[in-house]
Amino acid sequence: MDYFGEVGFVPRFHVNPADFMLDLANGYVQMEHSGDAEKSSLKQSLVSSYNRALAPKVKATVTAALSNAAAAPGDAVTLGSQRSGNQDQKNHSRINWFSQFTILFHRSLKERRHETFNSLRVFQVIVTALLAGSIWWHSSIHNVQDRLGLLFFIAIFWGVFTSFNAVFTFPQERAIFLKERASGMYTLSSYFMARMAGDLPMELVLPTVFAFILYWMAGLRPEIAAFLLTLVVLLGYVLVTQGLGLMVGAVIMDAKQASMVVTITMLSFLLTAGFYVQHVPSCLTWLKYTSLTFYCYRLLIGVQYKGNEMDRYLGQKSAEEGILSQVSIGESIIALITMFAGYRILAYIALRRLKV
């Protein structure tokens, strides 16, 4: 309580210093001290008392510390000490970045946990999986068209569901993001990387539950390896479509307009993916190779049908066989990885252009 005595505020009875400070700041304490408190509020009185009594001492202490740290007159500052100082600054910046990343990562996990696992979203995923599993209940591998319809349905559902949810991320956080960035609370890179890292575990849980339910109900290829490959393709596709939604949201920064744009974009990807139309006009063929759904559909078919199994079961050359010949498994994987990184890079660039 010596501190309060120095600035002219002494409590009438013993009290916790922290509580006393809060009461003073909020103007709830009646003091015997008069003078400044009579002319202005307690807060102003505290500030003026600090500037009068303690600020000179603090300034003297800091000045003395800087003087002791400075080199003595006539001493040469060596190149080694300069390098050491620069290295210390770099280490401090690196530690500060990781500190920001850690705090933002934990905040993102808490926010995304409630958003991802809200009852409505979980209900949507589970009911859709059960409904689709019931419709395609123990489908035969010989029913090629039914199987292909199921594979494309999976691509449709998770393409639209994930991208539409992701598109609201940055528009909804815009006000808070700009306010915190303006106050210098963190760097854009630490915010963006924490957001991406926090999204990964949250975005993969529901697709995994969906796959476990639907895959075995529909009686898809029973090998464990086939199931795991299907799951990997689905999770990768979810992350790519999420990146598309993040990119559109970051560029437009208006939730309503961004949702409209991402819906139209996904529709164009679905139409050119090779299920509805095999003979796309030559002037629009290039759209197929920009469609993330096209590559996902190609990989899902490759997992379920080996070699020329489709042709053998159908008794004729299928239209989907053309998809398998147009792009290889390796090319599809490379395309999805490129889109995964590319969409997020574009989202980061769009955020950098925001005026803080």
C-alpha positions in Angstrom: 0.0 0.0 0.0 3.1 2.3 0.0 2.4 2.9 -3.7 -1.0 4.4 -3.0 0.5 6.5 -0.1 3.1 8.0 -2.5 0.5 9.2 -4.9 -1.7 10.5 -2.2 -4.4 7.8 -1.8 -4.5 6.0 1.6 -7.4 3.7 2.4 -9.3 4.1 5.7 -8.8 0.4 6.5 -6.7 -2.6 5.4 -7.8 -3.8 1.9 -6.5 -6.0 -0.9 -4.3 -3.7 -3.1 -5.8 -5.1 -6.4 -9.4 -4.5 -5.2 -8.5 -1.1 -3.9 -7.0 -0.2 -7.3 -10.1 -1.3 -9.2 -12.3 0.6 -6.8 -10.2 3.7 -7.3 -10.3 3.4 -11.1 -14.1 3.0 -11.0 -14.6 5.9 -8.6 -16.2 3.8 -5.9 -13.8 4.8 -3.0 -14.4 7.8 -0.8 -11.0 9.2 0.3 -9.9 11.5 3.0 -7.5 12.8 0.4 -8.7 16.0 -1.2 -7.3 18.4 -3.8 -7.0 16.8 -7.2 -9.9 14.5 -6.5 -12.2 17.5 -5.8 -11.3 19.1 -9.1 -11.4 16.1 -11.4 -12.4 12.4 -11.4 -10.4 9.8 -9.5 -9.0 8.4 -12.7 -7.6 11.8 -13.7 -6.3 12.2 -10.2 -4.5 8.9 -10.3 -2.9 9.8 -13.6 -1.7 13.2 -12.4 -0.4 11.7 -9.1 1.5 9.1 -11.0 3.1 11.7 -13.3 4.0 13.9 -10.3 5.4 11.3 -7.9 6.4 8.1 -9.7 7.0 8.9 -13.4 10.3 10.8 -12.6 11.6 7.7 -10.6 10.6 5.3 -13.4 12.3 7.6 -16.0 15.4 7.8 -13.9 15.6 4.0 -13.5 15.2 3.4 -17.3 17.8 6.0 -18.1 20.3 4.5 -15.6 19.7 1.0 -17.1 20.3 2.3 -20.6 23.4 4.1 -19.5 24.8 1.0 -17.9 24.0 -1.1 -21.0 25.7 1.4 -23.3 29.4 1.0 -24.2 31.9 3.0 -22.2 33.3 6.1 -24.0 36.1 5.3 -26.4 35.2 1.6 -26.6 34.8 0.3 -30.1 31.7 -1.7 -30.9 32.9 -4.9 -32.6 31.4 -6.5 -35.6 30.7 -9.6 -33.5 28.6 -7.7 -31.0 26.6 -6.1 -33.8 25.9 -9.6 -35.3 25.0 -10.8 -31.9 22.5 -8.0 -31.4 21.0 -8.6 -34.8 20.7 -12.3 -34.0 19.0 -11.5 -30.7 16.5 -9.3 -32.5 15.7 -12.1 -35.0 15.3 -14.6 -32.2 13.0 -12.2 -30.4 10.9 -11.7 -33.5 10.7 -15.4 -34.1 9.6 -16.1 -30.5 7.1 -13.3 -30.7 5.6 -14.7 -33.9 5.3 -18.2 -32.4 3.7 -16.7 -29.3 1.1 -14.9 -31.5 0.5 -18.1 -33.5 0.0 -20.2 -30.4 -2.5 -17.8 -28.8 -4.4 -17.4 -32.1 -4.3 -21.2 -32.7 -5.9 -22.0 -29.4 -8.5 -19.3 -29.9 -9.3 -20.6 -33.4 -9.7 -24.2 -32.0 -12.2 -22.9 -29.4 -14.2 -20.9 -31.9 -14.2 -23.6 -34.6 -15.2 -26.4 -32.1 -18.5 -24.8 -31.4 -19.0 -23.8 -35.0 -18.1 -27.1 -36.6 -19.9 -29.4 -34.1 -23.1 -27.4 -33.6 -26.1 -29.7 -33.5 -27.5 -28.6 -36.9 -24.4 -29.3 -38.8 -23.8 -32.7 -37.2 -27.5 -33.6 -37.9 -27.1 -32.7 -41.6 -24.0 -34.9 -42.1 -25.3 -37.9 -40.2 -28.8 -37.9 -41.7 -27.4 -37.4 -45.2 -25.0 -40.3 -44.7 -27.8 -42.6 -43.4 -30.2 -41.6 -46.2 -27.6 -42.1 -48.9 -26.6 -45.4 -47.3 -30.2 -46.6 -47.2 -30.7 -45.7 -50.9 -27.5 -47.4 -52.0 -27.8 -50.2 -49.5 -25.3 -52.9 -50.3 -25.1 -51.9 -54.0 -23.4 -54.4 -56.3 -20.1 -53.6 -58.0 -21.8 -54.9 -61.2 -24.3 -52.0 -61.0 -21.7 -49.5 -62.4 -24.1 -46.6 -63.0 -25.5 -46.8 -59.5 -22.0 -46.9 -58.0 -20.9 -43.9 -60.2 -23.9 -42.0 -59.1 -23.0 -42.6 -55.4 -19.4 -41.5 -56.0 -20.5 -38.3 -57.7 -23.1 -37.7 -55.0 -20.3 -37.7 -52.4 -18.4 -35.2 -54.5 -21.5 -33.0 -54.8 -22.4 -33.0 -51.1 -18.9 -32.3 -49.7 -18.0 -29.8 -52.5 -21.1 -27.6 -51.8 -21.3 -28.2 -48.1 -17.7 -27.3 -47.3 -17.1 -24.4 -49.7 -20.4 -22.8 -48.6 -19.5 -22.9 -45.0 -15.9 -21.7 -45.5 -16.9 -18.7 -47.6 -18.3 -16.9 -44.4 -15.1 -17.2 -42.4 -13.3 -14.0 -43.3 -16.4 -11.8 -44.0 -17.7 -12.6 -40.5 -14.4 -11.9 -38.8 -13.6 -8.8 -40.8 -14.6 -6.2 -38.2 -12.6 -7.9 -35.4 -9.7 -8.7 -37.7 -9.3 -5.1 -38.8 -9.6 -3.8 -35.3 -7.0 -6.2 -33.9 -4.7 -5.7 -36.8 -4.9 -1.9 -36.4 -3.9 -2.1 -32.8 -0.9 -4.2 -33.7 -2.0 -7.3 -31.7 -0.5 -9.7 -34.2 0.9 -10.1 -37.7 -1.2 -11.2 -40.7 1.0 -14.3 -41.2 0.5 -15.5 -37.6 -3.3 -14.9 -37.8 -3.6 -16.7 -41.2 -1.4 -19.7 -40.3 -3.2 -20.1 -37.0 -6.5 -20.0 -38.7 -5.4 -22.6 -41.3 -3.9 -24.9 -38.7 -7.0 -24.6 -36.4 -9.3 -25.4 -39.3 -7.6 -28.7 -40.3 -8.6 -31.0 -37.5 -12.1 -29.5 -37.3 -12.8 -29.9 -41.0 -11.8 -33.5 -41.1 -13.9 -35.0 -38.3 -17.4 -34.9 -39.9 -16.2 -36.2 -43.4 -14.6 -39.1 -41.6 -17.8 -39.9 -39.7 -19.7 -39.6 -43.0 -17.4 -42.0 -44.8 -17.6 -44.6 -42.0 -21.4 -44.6 -42.1 -22.0 -44.5 -45.9 -19.1 -46.6 -47.2 -20.1 -49.8 -45.3 -23.9 -49.2 -45.7 -23.5 -48.8 -49.5 -21.3 -51.9 -49.7 -18.5 -50.3 -51.6 -15.3 -52.2 -52.2 -14.8 -54.2 -49.0 -11.0 -54.1 -48.8 -9.6 -51.9 -45.9 -7.1 -50.4 -48.3 -9.9 -49.3 -50.7 -11.8 -47.7 -47.7 -8.7 -45.9 -46.5 -7.9 -44.6 -50.0 -11.5 -43.4 -50.4 -11.3 -41.6 -47.0 -8.0 -39.9 -48.0 -9.4 -38.7 -51.3 -12.5 -37.4 -49.5 -10.5 -35.5 -46.8 -8.2 -34.0 -49.4 -11.2 -32.9 -51.5 -12.8 -31.3 -48.4 -9.6 -29.3 -47.7 -9.4 -28.1 -51.3 -13.1 -27.0 -51.4 -12.6 -25.3 -48.1 -9.7 -23.4 -49.6 -11.9 -22.3 -52.5 -14.5 -21.0 -50.0 -11.8 -19.1 -48.0 -10.4 -17.6 -51.2 -13.7 -16.3 -52.5 -14.6 -15.0 -49.0 -11.3 -13.2 -48.6 -11.5 -11.6 -52.1 -15.1 -10.4 -51.9 -15.4 -9.8 -48.1 -19.2 -9.7 -48.3 -21.0 -12.8 -47.0 -24.0 -12.6 -49.3 -22.1 -11.8 -52.5 -19.4 -14.4 -51.7 -21.9 -17.2 -51.1 -23.5 -16.4 -54.4 -20.2 -16.5 -56.2 -19.0 -19.8 -54.6 -22.3 -21.4 -55.4 -22.1 -20.5 -59.1 -18.4 -21.6 -59.1 -19.2 -25.0 -57.6 -22.1 -25.5 -60.0 -19.8 -25.0 -62.9 -17.3 -27.4 -61.5 -20.0 -30.0 -61.0 -21.4 -29.7 -64.5 -17.9 -30.1 -66.1 -16.8 -32.9 -63.8 -17.7 -35.6 -66.4 -20.8 -37.2 -64.8 -23.7 -35.2 -66.4 -22.0 -34.4 -69.7 -19.2 -36.4 -71.3 -19.1 -34.4 -74.6 -18.4 -30.8 -73.5 -18.2 -28.2 -76.3 -14.5 -27.8 -77.3 -14.6 -24.1 -76.4 -15.5 -25.1 -72.8 -13.2 -28.1 -72.4 -10.7 -26.1 -70.4 -13.2 -25.7 -67.6 -13.0 -29.4 -66.9 -9.3 -29.1 -65.9 -10.1 -26.2 -63.5 -12.8 -28.3 -61.8 -11.6 -29.8 -58.5 -14.7 -32.1 -58.6 -13.4 -33.6 -61.8 -10.2 -34.7 -60.2 -11.9 -36.0 -57.1 -14.4 -38.0 -59.2 -11.5 -39.4 -61.2 -9.8 -40.6 -58.0 -12.9 -42.1 -56.5 -13.6 -44.1 -59.7 -10.0 -45.3 -59.7 -10.3 -46.7 -56.2 -13.5 -48.6 -56.8 -12.8 -49.9 -60.3 -9.5 -51.4 -61.3 -8.3 -51.6 -64.8 -11.1 -52.3 -67.3 -13.6 -53.6 -64.7 -16.2 -51.1 -65.7 -16.2 -52.1 -69.3 -16.3 -55.8 -68.3 -19.3 -55.3 -66.0 -21.1 -53.1 -68.5 -20.3 -55.3 -71.5 -19.3 -52.1 -73.5 -16.9 -49.2 -73.3 -18.3 -46.8 -70.7 -18.2 -43.0 -71.0 -16.4 -42.8 -67.7 -13.6 -44.8 -69.2 -12.8 -41.6 -71.1 -12.3 -39.8 -67.8 -9.8 -42.4 -66.6 -7.9 -42.0 -69.9 -8.0 -38.1 -69.9 -6.1 -37.7 -66.7 -4.0 -40.1 -64.6 -4.2 -40.7 -60.9 -0.9 -38.9 -60.4 -2.0 -35.9 -62.4 -5.2 -35.7 -60.3 -3.3 -35.8 -57.1 -0.9 -33.1 -58.2 -3.8 -30.9 -59.4 -5.6 -31.2 -56.1 -2.4 -30.4 -54.1 -1.8 -27.4 -56.3 -5.3 -26.1 -55.7 -5.0 -26.8 -52.0 -2.0 -24.5 -51.8 -3.0 -22.1 -54.5 -6.4 -21.2 -53.1 -4.9 -20.4 -49.7 -2.1 -18.3 -51.2 -4.7 -16.3 -53.0 -6.7 -15.9 -49.8 -3.6 -14.6 -48.0 -2.9 -12.1 -50.8 -6.4 -10.9 -50.7 -6.2 -10.3 -46.9 -2.9 -8.4 -47.3 -4.7 -5.9 -49.6 -7.2 -5.0 -46.9 -6.6 -1.5 -45.6 -6.1 -1.6 -41.8 
